[in-house]
């Protein structure tokens, strides 16, 4: 992740929806650690169940610093 968001230490989650998602694009967008910030959903019906995962990840924050 680059740019102003990186400088001000914003945690960025990248979510791809559907079958035409480019994994490399999502990993470029997401913050480190990528394994906890990049997600793939089959369709928008999965958003509701997925929301709680994002909220848990966002609330934990980054414990590395």
Buried (B, 14 or more C-beta within 10 A) or exposed (E): BEEEEEEEEEBEBBBBBEEEBEEEEBBEBBBEEBEBBBBBBEEEEBEEEBEEEBEEBEEEEEEEE
